[in-house]
Amino acid sequence: MGPPGRANEGESRVAVVEGESGGSSLELDALSETVEREGGRLVVGPAPDLERAPDVVVCPDEPSLSAVARAGVDAPVLAVGIDGVPSVTPDRLPEAVRDALPGNPRTVRRPVLRVETEGVSKRAFFDVGLLTAEPARISEYSVSSRGETVARFRADGVVVATPQGSHGYASAAGAPVLSASLAGVAVVPVAPFVTKTKQWILPDDTLALAVERDEGAVSLQADDRTVATVGVGSPVSIGTDGNLAVVADPGLE
């Protein structure tokens, strides 16, 4: 068996997304053998560099899934042990890839967000947030939906989460976990100054955040990445920007 490499013309392509520092957390030998038995080839690389159009993309963790969404990879995604999306355990990955390889695996669509502020436009799969860069620095934020102000509050930050992202950081901050069938986002203040501050479920289009007053630098984050610094009055708009096709097999755990 040859090492994972580049696929030849006509072969099925299974791409494993590696981390930004290189490498993969998965055991690739068994996966490569399975793919080759099915007449395909395993390729490994960062999401923006995936060779041509893979038949299946394997994401071993949340950062790799976020990278695939950012890169706009148009292929079915097989998630491995990721909360909030249909996933397979690592030991069942070769079986799941084999089942997906004949083509057109059953998938479910999960929304991708687009966040924009002055000169910055980024995509996020799990969440978008405004967070104070320094501990114990409380700023004032506002949330608007479809042109109407929803709330203003003082807090360490505010997070907007997709249904799949509502299982993670937003949930820890007190947001509800959203059904995947809901076309909406969960919005929650982070460490609010007033303990009775509410959380909201809002439509996932034409959402706006703003820093109304700051006591320190405020960072704009898209998934696990800081993408900009936002000042008072700088508009931050959020809406959906397509979706990601995630393999949905009732046999996956």
N, C-alpha and C positions, 0 to 999 in steps of 0.2 A: 504494500500500500504506500503510495506516495504521500508526502506531506500536504496539508491544505495549501492551495495555491490558486491560480487563475483558471477559470473555466474555459473550455474550448467551445467553438461555435456549435450550437445544437444541443449541448449538454444542459441538463437542469442545473440551476445555480441556487445553492443554499448559502446565504451570507450570514456570518456571525459578526456582530458589531463589537469591536474591541474598544477598550477604554481609551481615554485621551493619552494616557501614559503608555499605551501599547499593551498587547496581550489580552487574554480572556480568562475569566474565572471558571470557564467550563472545561470539562475533560473532552478534548476534541477527537481523540483517536476513534472511540466507538461511534461518534457521530459521523466522522469522515467515512468509516467503513460502511455505515448504513447508506449514506448518500451515494457512494460509489456502486453499491449493490443495486441501487435504483437507477443507475446510468447517469448519475450526476456528478457534480464536483463541489467541494466545500471551499469557500473563499472567506478570508478573515481580513477585516480592515475597519477603519473609522467610517462612520455613517456618510460623510460627504464624499468619500472616495470609493463607495461600493461600485464594483465593476458592472457596467451596463444596467440591466433591469433584473434583479434577482427574482427567482420564483417564490422564495420564502426568505424572510429576514428574521434571524434569531436574536433576541435582545435579552441578555442575561441579567440585567438590572435596570433600575429606574434611569440612571444617567444615559445608558445606551438607548433606551426608549425615547427619552427626551431628545437625544441627538438625531434619531431617525425622524421625529416630528419636525425638528428645526430644519433638517436637510430636505424635507419634502419628498422622502423616498416613497415611491408609488408601488408598493408590493405588500402582500399579506405579511403581517408581523406575528411571530410566535414568541410570546412572552414567557420568561422562565422565573417563577417565584416572585411575581410583582403584584402587590396589593392593588385592588381597584380595577384590574382588567383580567379577563380569562387568562389563566397561566397554567403551565405544566411544571411539575417538579423536575429537577435535573436528571434523575435516574430514568424518567420516562421521555426525555427529550428525543432520543433516536427514534422511538416508536411514533411520537407525534410528528416528527419531520417526515418519516416514511409515509404516514397517512396523508400528509399535506402535499407531497410531491406529485401525485398524479395530475394536479392542476385544479384550479378553482376550489380551494378549500372553503368551507363555510366560514364566513367572517361576520363580525359585528363592527359597526362604525363608531368610533369614539372621536369627539370633537377636539380640534386644535384651536387654541386662541392666538390672536394677533394683538400685541400690545404696541402702542405707538406714543411717543412723546417727541419733543423737539429734536429732529434729526436722527431719531432712533426708531427702528421698526423690527420687532422680534416675534418669534413664535414660541408658544409654550404648550405643553401637553398636560401638565398637572396643575400648575398654579402661577399666578402673577401676584407680586406683593410690593408695597411700599413699606420700607422698614428703616427706622432710625439707625444710622451707622454706629452710634456710640451708645453703650448701655446707660440706662436711667435718663435718657433724653426724650422727653415726651413732646410730640408735635401734635398739631391739629389737622385732621383729615376730613375730606368730604367725599361722599359717594353719590353719584347721580345715575339714573337709569332712564333712557329714552327722553332726555332733556329735563327731567324732573329731579330735584334734590331729594335723596332718600334720607340722608342723615349727615350730621357733622359731629365729630367727637375727638377727644384728646386720647392718644394712645401711643404705644411704641411703634405701631404700624397697622396696616390693613392688608388682608390676603383675599384674593379672588380665586376660587378653586373650581375646576371642572368636576363632573361627577366622579371621574377616576382619581382626581387629585383630592377630593373631599375625604378620602380615606387616610390621608397623610398629615402634613403639617397643619392644614386648616382644621382637621378634626381635633388635633391636640390643642389648638387655640380655642376650641369650643364650637366650631361650625357643625351643622348637621351633615351626616353622610347622605349623599344624594343618590337616587336611583339612576342607573345608566340610561333609562328611557326618558329622562327629563331633559328638555332643551333649556337648561338654565345653569347658573353658577351659584356657589355658596360664597357669601361675603362675610368676613368676620374681622373685628378689630383684634389687634394683638396687644395683650396686657393693657386694656383700657383704663383710663384714670377713674372713670365712673364704673363701678362694678356691675351696674344694671344695664350697661350698654347691650343692645340687641344684636342678633345676627340676622342675615337676610338671605332669602333665595330669590334671585332676580333673573330676568331673561338674559340670555347669553349674547345679546347684541346691543350695540350702542350704550355700553357702560362706560362711565368716566370716573376717575379718581383725581383728587387734587390735594396738594399740601396747602392748607390755609394759613398755617403759622408753623415755623420750625424753631427748634432749640438746638439744632445740629444738622449735619448732613443727612439727607434722606436718600436711600438707595432704591432703585427700581430693580426688582428681581424677576426673572422669567425662569421658572423651574429652579434648577440648582445654580443659576448663574446671575451675577450682578451685571446689569447691562447699561446702567446709566445712573447719574446723580440728578435728582429732581429738586428744583427750587420752588419757592412759594409762587403760586399762580401758574406754574407750568402744567398744561393739560396732559393727562394720561388717558388715552382712549383704549378700550378693550372690546373686542368682538370676535366672533368665530371666523376662522380662516381654513375652511375645509375640514377634513377628518382623516383618521388613520384606520386602516382595515386590520383588525386584530383577529387572529384565528380563534374561532369559538367552537370547540369540540366538547360535547357533553362528557366524553371520556377523560378529558384533561382534569387534573386536580389543581 
